[in-house]
Amino acid sequence: MRKLCILLASLILVTFVAEDALAQMKRRNIKKNNKRISSFRGKKSHFGKDKIYNALGFSVNAMNYYGDLSPLPQRVSTDISFTRPGFGVSLTHRFGPRYSLQGQFMWGVLKGSDHDSADPNDDNAHSRYWRNLSFRNNIKELSVVAYFDLFENQSTYISRVKWTPYAYLGAAGYLHNPKAQAPATDLTGAPLAEAGDWVALRELGTEGQHAPLDDTDTNFGIKPYSSLQFAIPFGAGVRLRLTEVLDLWGDIGFRYTFTDYLDDVSQNYVNLDKLSSPLAKAMSYRTNEILGSPPPGTGVDYAGFSVWPGYGSEHPDNVRGHKGDRDIYMVTSVRITYILGATFHRAKFR
């Protein structure tokens, strides 16, 4: 009996000691956790995968041309009445708080006309009016452009800023093919089969690109220009958040090109007898459609027709365009984009 009592007392003592030890361990763990919580300052913010998203866009554009067929011989001269539409489809990838990369395919039209734009009573413009050249050019452009937001967004697409200005810069390749409407007759007065049609100018070589020019000719060495060209897009605009998944973009930008032949005009007039066809001659020299034929003895004579001095004949002073300048086109764009993969279920927990 005595041994049993001693055993029970020992068990009770061991139990109390164990419980006290467990309690002390719990108190120490609680103090340690409290210390960790009190010293917690949060992790440094990073732009994680949940903040990277893609957006599909559609744009309506207005396109304007700056070049040799502008109303005035000034770099910023353009004819607003020749504003033509364009349309684009884009895919935008957001990869930083301020940065997005956009790929876009755009189709649009550029147009210019001496007769309709230049003022014959303006001393700075009447020579362009008498030159009487015109063109229309369908542009098919593929571009990759980097966008830089002024206001950064460190959160997910749901918490993106309500609006932000932005600037953009990129690279583009485009296909072009300038055309002009053929007159009713050639320079001798004979009817043209292409009368009234929009004729591709590049193949005609209106400045002697396909002609056997002499080494004394001003345009000697001229090469045919390519239908594939490159440009540098740049501009600025504003983006507005419409809904959780829709944005509205509005921007004005320019395409600095590396060609002077968006309008098929760049260098000097050539000897028209060296051009390959009556159509090529009629599309190269069109002053006669404005001024008629020059009086006998005052013009430059060809077989069956004459041209006005300064127009339609080979001479270093008979400039058809300005060789040193590159053409530019302006794109004013309104774009709406939809964030891909976005759902209201995801938005609820972010």
Helices and strands as residue ranges (DSSP letters): H 2-39, G 49-51, E 53-66, G 80-82, E 84-94, E 99-113, H 114-117, H 126-131, E 134-149, G 157-159, E 163-175, E 179-181, E 198-200, G 202-204, E 228-241, E 246-257, G 272-274, H 278-284, H 288-291, E 300-302, E 305-307, E 328-339, H 344-348
